[in-house]
């Protein structure tokens, strides 16, 4: 019985060697891994580009407590009033 098992093992090894001679399993595995890595990198780059595009297209205005920031024209001229020491302007501004 052991002789039959030995020949069966030899035949099985020969079949494995003859199976797809043109394809190297290690090389195929390496190529699959490289392809997977490339796909992952391209997906990550696409996601980064989407995020960058979204941040550039959305308006970035400072919002405090749900109200937009006042425009510079609407703000009183603080610097000139303080330099002149005008008490009425200082009271208006809150200094």
Number of C-alpha atoms within 10 A of each C-alpha: 5 7 8 9 10 11 11 12 12 12 12 12 12 11 11 11 10 10 10 10 9 7 9 10 11 9 10 11 11 12 12 12 12 12 12 11 12 12 12 12 12 11 12 12 12 12 12 12 12 11 11 11 11 11 11 9 8 8 8 8 8 10 10 8 6 7 8 10 11 10 7 8 7 7 9 12 12 14 9 11 15 14 8 10 11 11 12 10 17 14 9 10 14 8 9
